[in-house]
Amino acid sequence: MGRSEKGAISIEFSFISIIFIAFVFIIFEVCKIIYIITAIDYSLAEASRNTVYKDASKSGISYNDNFKDVFFKQSKFWDFFINPEEFVINAKFCTNIPELLANRCSTQADSKRRLALFSVTYRYRPLKIISNTQWADDLYQHLDQHLSRKITYYIESAH
């Protein structure tokens, strides 16, 4: 192997290694967003299920407060990648499905409002590895979004 071949291998390695490292970070970012979506879905499902099956009149805690408490108790599942301060959590209550679809629900539950709409919004922020370039700033701005999940339950317990 001559000297010119050693130099060519070094140059080829530098090009390939940059592309490889970029793909590793892209794969990490995709895995991170999938993990966050899964964690939010799981926490929302568990918190809303536990909330509607608890009789608020007997516990003295409102459905809204109970939902928030149970949701954040799930944090051991997602504490490493998710900042709890970035969550917006809502619980709304409706009397029927047309009211739910028209977004005319109330934040107060009562004996007439038996449909519970639980929603969680999280602001996803990607890791900024490359900065000071226009394409990277455009990409980060596009990825910096709110992830929203909603679930509806029928409250069976009496108030």
C-alpha positions as CSV (number, residue, x, y, z in Angstrom):
1,M,0.0,0.0,0.0
2,G,1.6,3.2,-1.1
3,R,1.5,6.6,0.6
4,S,-1.2,8.0,-1.8
5,E,-3.5,5.1,-0.8
6,K,-3.2,5.8,2.9
7,G,-4.2,9.4,2.3
8,A,-7.2,8.4,0.3
9,I,-8.3,6.0,3.0
10,S,-8.1,8.8,5.6
11,I,-10.1,11.1,3.5
12,E,-12.7,8.5,2.8
13,F,-12.9,7.6,6.5
14,S,-13.5,11.2,7.4
15,F,-16.4,11.5,4.9
16,I,-18.0,8.3,5.9
17,S,-17.6,8.9,9.7
18,I,-19.4,12.2,9.5
19,I,-22.3,10.6,7.7
20,F,-22.4,7.7,10.1
21,I,-22.4,10.0,13.2
22,A,-25.2,12.0,11.6
23,F,-27.3,8.9,11.0
24,V,-26.7,7.8,14.6
25,F,-28.1,11.1,15.9
26,I,-31.0,10.9,13.6
27,I,-31.8,7.4,14.7
28,F,-31.5,8.5,18.4
29,E,-33.9,11.4,17.8
30,V,-36.5,9.2,16.1
31,C,-36.3,6.7,18.9
32,K,-36.6,9.5,21.4
33,I,-39.8,10.9,19.8
34,I,-41.3,7.4,19.6
35,Y,-40.5,6.8,23.2
36,I,-42.1,10.1,24.3
37,I,-45.2,9.5,22.3
38,T,-45.5,6.0,23.8
39,A,-44.9,7.2,27.3
40,I,-47.5,9.9,26.9
41,D,-50.1,7.5,25.5
42,Y,-49.5,5.0,28.3
43,S,-49.6,7.6,31.0
44,L,-52.8,9.2,29.6
45,A,-54.5,5.8,29.3
46,E,-53.6,4.8,32.9
47,A,-54.4,8.1,34.5
48,S,-57.7,8.5,32.7
49,R,-58.8,4.9,33.5
50,N,-57.9,5.3,37.1
51,T,-59.6,8.6,37.3
52,V,-63.0,7.6,35.9
53,Y,-63.2,4.5,38.0
54,K,-62.7,6.4,41.2
55,D,-65.8,8.0,42.8
56,A,-65.0,11.7,43.2
57,S,-67.9,12.2,45.6
58,K,-66.4,9.7,48.1
59,S,-62.8,10.7,47.7
60,G,-63.4,14.5,48.0
61,I,-60.9,15.1,45.2
62,S,-62.2,16.5,41.9
63,Y,-61.7,14.5,38.7
64,N,-59.4,17.2,37.4
65,D,-57.1,17.0,40.4
66,N,-57.2,13.2,40.5
67,F,-56.3,13.0,36.8
68,K,-53.3,15.3,37.2
69,D,-52.1,13.5,40.3
70,V,-52.3,10.0,38.7
71,F,-50.8,11.2,35.5
72,F,-47.7,12.6,37.2
73,K,-47.4,9.5,39.3
74,Q,-46.6,7.7,36.0
75,S,-43.4,9.9,35.8
76,K,-41.1,7.1,36.8
77,F,-42.0,5.6,33.3
78,W,-40.8,8.7,31.4
79,D,-38.7,10.8,33.8
80,F,-35.4,10.5,31.9
81,F,-36.5,12.1,28.6
82,I,-39.6,14.1,29.4
83,N,-39.7,17.4,31.3
84,P,-42.9,17.5,33.4
85,E,-43.0,21.3,33.2
86,E,-43.8,21.1,29.5
87,F,-47.1,19.4,30.0
88,V,-50.5,21.0,29.6
89,I,-53.2,18.7,31.1
90,N,-56.9,19.2,30.8
91,A,-60.0,17.3,31.8
92,K,-63.4,18.4,30.4
93,F,-66.8,16.9,30.8
94,C,-69.8,16.8,28.4
95,T,-73.3,15.6,28.5
96,N,-73.4,14.0,25.0
97,I,-71.2,13.3,21.9
98,P,-72.4,16.3,19.8
99,E,-71.4,18.6,22.7
100,L,-68.0,16.8,22.8
101,L,-67.5,17.2,19.1
102,A,-68.4,20.9,19.2
103,N,-65.9,21.4,22.0
104,R,-68.6,22.8,24.4
105,C,-67.5,20.9,27.4
106,S,-67.2,22.1,30.9
107,T,-64.3,21.8,33.3
108,Q,-66.7,20.8,36.1
109,A,-68.0,17.2,36.4
110,D,-71.6,16.6,37.6
111,S,-74.3,14.0,37.4
112,K,-75.3,15.2,33.9
113,R,-71.8,15.4,32.4
114,R,-70.8,11.8,32.2
115,L,-68.4,11.9,29.2
116,A,-64.9,12.8,30.3
117,L,-62.4,14.1,27.7
118,F,-58.8,13.9,29.0
119,S,-56.1,15.6,27.0
120,V,-52.4,16.0,27.4
121,T,-50.2,18.3,25.3
122,Y,-46.4,18.1,25.5
123,R,-43.9,20.5,23.8
124,Y,-41.4,18.3,22.1
125,R,-37.9,19.9,21.8
126,P,-35.3,18.1,19.7
127,L,-31.6,17.9,20.8
128,K,-29.7,20.7,19.0
129,I,-26.5,19.0,17.9
130,I,-25.8,21.2,14.9
131,S,-26.4,24.9,15.1
132,N,-25.5,28.1,13.3
133,T,-26.6,26.8,10.0
134,Q,-29.8,27.7,8.2
135,W,-30.9,24.1,7.3
136,A,-30.3,22.9,10.9
137,D,-32.3,25.8,12.4
138,D,-35.1,25.2,9.9
139,L,-35.2,21.5,10.9
140,Y,-35.2,22.2,14.6
141,Q,-37.9,24.8,14.2
142,H,-40.0,22.2,12.3
143,L,-39.4,19.5,14.9
144,D,-40.1,21.9,17.9
145,Q,-43.9,21.1,18.1
146,H,-46.6,20.2,20.5
147,L,-47.6,16.6,20.8
148,S,-51.3,16.2,21.7
149,R,-53.2,13.1,22.9
150,K,-56.8,12.8,23.9
151,I,-59.0,10.1,25.3
152,T,-62.7,9.9,26.1
153,Y,-64.3,7.8,28.9
154,Y,-67.8,7.4,30.2
155,I,-68.0,8.0,33.9
156,E,-70.1,5.2,35.4
157,S,-69.9,6.1,39.1
158,A,-72.5,8.4,40.6
159,H,-71.6,11.9,41.9
